[in-house]
Amino acid sequence: MSNIAWILIAFVLYAGAMIGIGAAFFRKSENLKDYFLGGRKLNAWVAAMSAQASDMSGWLLMGLPGAVYALGTGQMWIAVGLAVGTALNWIFVAKRLRRHTIAANDAITLPEFFENRFRDDTKLLRFASAAFIIIFFAVYTASAFVAGGTLFSQVFGIDYQTALLIGVLVILIYTFLGGFAAVCWTDLIQGLLMLIAILAVPLLALADIGGADMTRAALSPQFLDVFEDGAGRTQSFVSVISQLAWGLGYFGMPHILVRFMAIKSDATVKRSATIAIIWVILTLGFAIVVGTVGAAYEPGLANPETVFIEMIHRVFMDEGAIVPVPLIGAIFLCAILAAIMSTADSQLLVTASSITGDIYRGSVNARASDRNLVWLSRAAVVAVSAVAYFIARNPENSIMGLVSNAWSGFGSAFGSLVLLSLYWRRVTRAGAAAGIIAGGLTVILWDYIPFGAAGTLGAQTGLYSLVPGFALSFACILLFSLFSKQPPASVLRTFDEANG
């Protein structure tokens, strides 16, 4: 049997299993709380693996290894920042956010939490949050679709546009059917598969190339220097800070924070945190190993973001493979599909929740039935998929670049406010609104608006937009809160009860 046949069998079985899970949860999603939070019933393993699998996406198996492959181990600082950010998010945010969203009239989305937490009758917080979620998730979901299109195109040798459409349809079907519970249970399977693949493949490739000494001998000292920038220069302080700052993004990621909201009990949070932190340290560490070993094992790739795919082929599927078992290779290629699916499905669902719950129910039809809202949410999933699909149609899009922009947008718009809303009772509605708007607009101005011939502020300074965006948002929340009237007694009382 040919390699393509093995791969096709594995993909069909895998995609069929994911769609089957979606169908199994179809009848269980009867109201918005079921469809968007799974009824707040996630156990420790599902919550942990779903949060981390939906976090990492194709970026873990394609974007980060590709950056290391192309520029050297100096790209590891992003992984360090993400590992620290993950741990801090679970330790300081998870339990409190779960409690506060329940106290805030059982909020099921981040914008709804902000509105209820600050008793915002103007709807400004809900609409501003929803707007930034829709904008940045369109870009973020497109990054997952680009990864899917690249994977199918590379593996099956088909046109990128056709490959893109196949990947979008598979993700769309099971997200459409099952909602949050289906997404989380599929994430559990996907997260475990990603972990096994990213541990096994680089270790086998390392053995095939002759061990660590042979790998080091094949790479330049500059490549192996964690303070080099990939162009023969020592990384600047700004560059290292920009990479470490990725960790700040976690505090504002709606698709991760919603997992915290859905955990079934406070006791479950601690077990989930342990599982999640171990998973993320292992996977990020080995993603760097993939890029490093891959640079020696498969040098000269036209597209560095395909290094993991090429390593799987050589280890399991090509003539002379060290482990000539094509079915295992095909299953590990499914791990990349798993990474892509696990983030795209979550992004689609959170964006749909903002369109349906935060915009439609918030301003158009407050009395809409849950059944109608669930179906409207499914329609929103289709609509958002269509927008992301058109963004992803350009095969030159960089997975790393798209993820970077969206990550910064969420971290800047929501990160500071999430932290302060959980730990500082003095935050006011004015401070919250100022923080969201200042953070989100800073990223748009920093990354997308050119200032003169030198280009954007990001291009001119080399500073990741999350740094100024997060800082400005934090400062605006503090200043506007201190210079506005203290929150009502009912807001302070609810805050104290949630922290009790």
C-alpha positions, 0 to 999 in steps of 0.5 A: 500500500502506498504512503498516500493511501495510509495517510488517507486512511488515517485522515479519514478515520481521524476526521470521522472520529472528530465529526462523530464526537460532534454528532454525539453532543448535538442533542446535548446542546439545548441552550447557550450555557451547554453550547458555549460552556458545556454546562460548566462540567469539565473534568480536570483532564478535559479542561487542561488538555482542551485549554492547552490544545486550543492554545497551541494550534498548528503554531506548535508543530509548524510555526515555532519549529519553523522559526527555530529552523529558519533563525536558530535557537534564539527563537526559544525565548518565545517558548520560555515566555509562553511556558511562564505565561501558562503557569501564571494564568492557571495559578492566578487566573483560573480559579478566580475567573471561574468564581467571578463569572458565576458571581457575575450573573453566571456569565458565559462569555468574556464580554458578558463577564465584563458587563456584569462585573461592572454593572455596565448598562450602556453595553459599551464594555460588551460591544467593545469586547465583542468587536475586538474578539471578532476582528482578532479571531478572524485573523487567528482562525485564518492562521489555523486554516493556513496551517491546514491548507499547507498540511493537506497540500504538502501531504497529498500534493494537491492544490493549496486552495482545494486543500484549504477548503477540505480542512475548513469543512472538517473543522466546521462540521464538528464545531457546528454540530456539538458546540463547546462540549464536543470541542473540549472532548476532541481537544483531549484526544488532540492534545494527547496525540500532539504530545506523543508525536512531538516527543517521538519524532525528534527523538527518532530523528536524533537517533537516525542522524547519529545523536546530539553530537552529530546534530551539533556538528551539522549546525553553526555556532550562531544557530545554537547561540540562544542570543543570536537573531538568525542574521549573525547578530546578537539579539537586542534587549528589545528582541528578547523582551518582545519574545518573552512578552508573548506570555502576557497574552495568556491573560486575555485569550478568550478561547483559553479563559472560557475553559477556566469558566467551564471547569466543574469545581474549584478543586478541579482547577488545581489538578487541571493546572498541574496537567496543563503546566507539565504538558506545555513545558514538554511540548514547547521544549520539544517544538524547539528540539524539532526545529533544531534537529530538523535543521540538521536532519532536513536542511534547505527546506523552501518552507521552514514551517513544513519541517515537522512534516518532512521529518515524519516522512523521513522517519516513518514513510520514505525509503530507508526510514528508521521506523518503516511503519507508514501507518504510524507516520500517517497517525503522527501527521494527524497530530498536526491536523489535531493541532490545527483543529484544536485551536480553530474550533475554539476560535470559531466557537468564541467568535460565534458566542460574541456575535450571538450572545453579546451582540444579537441578544445584547442589543437586537433581541434580548428575549430570543429563546435559547434554542433559536440562539443555539441555531443562530450560533451555528450560523455564526460559526459558518459565517466566521469560517467563511471570513477566515477562509477568504483571509487564508486563501493567500498561501503566502500568509505566515502562520507565525505572523498571523498568530503573532498579530492576533495574540497581541490583540487579545493580550492587549485588549483584555489581559490587563483588565482580566487581571485587575478585575479579579484582584482590584475591587476599585476598578470602575466601568470607565477604567475597564472601557478605557483599558479595552479600547486603548489596548486593542487600538494600540495593536492596530496602530502599532502593527497595521498603520504605517507612519512615514516611509519607515513603515509601522511603529512595530517595524521601526522599533522592533518591539512586539505590539503586546508590550505597549498595548498591555502596558497602555491598557494597564495604565488607562485602567488604573488612571480612569478608575482612580479619577472616576467615582468609586464602584457602587456598593453592590459591585464591591459586595459581589467582588468580595463574595467571589473572593471569599 
